[in-house]
C-alpha cells in the first residue's frame, strides 16, 4: 500500500515541478512576475492527468514562485 502512495506522491511532485517550469517560462518582466494565467492545450491536459490534480499542483507551483 505504501508503494502506491509513494508513487502517487512522486507523480504529484513531478507534476508540480513540470507546471512550475511552464510558469517560469511564462514569466513576463512587464508584470514583475507571474500574471496568474497558465494556458494548457487539450493535449497537455490529457497528458498531465485529472483537472483537480492539475489545479492543485498549479496552486502549489504558484506558491513556490511567490
GIJOKA-V759162 format. One record per pair of residues at least 24 apart in sequence whose ideal C-beta (glycine too) atoms are under 10 Angstrom apart, sorted by the first residue. I is the first residue (numbers start at 1). J is the second residue. Records with the same first field share a line. If there is no record, write none. Layout:
BEGIN
I: J, J
END
This chain:
BEGIN
8: 53
11: 49, 53, 57
12: 49, 53, 56, 57, 60
13: 57, 60
14: 57
15: 48, 49, 53, 54, 56, 57, 58, 60, 61
16: 53, 56, 57, 58, 59, 60, 61, 62, 63, 64
17: 57, 61, 64
18: 44, 47, 48, 54, 57, 61
19: 48, 54, 55, 57, 58, 59, 60, 61, 62, 64
20: 57, 58, 60, 61, 62, 63, 64, 65
21: 61
22: 58, 61
23: 58, 61, 62, 64, 65
24: 61, 64, 65
27: 65
33: 65, 66
34: 61, 62, 65, 66
36: 62
38: 62
END
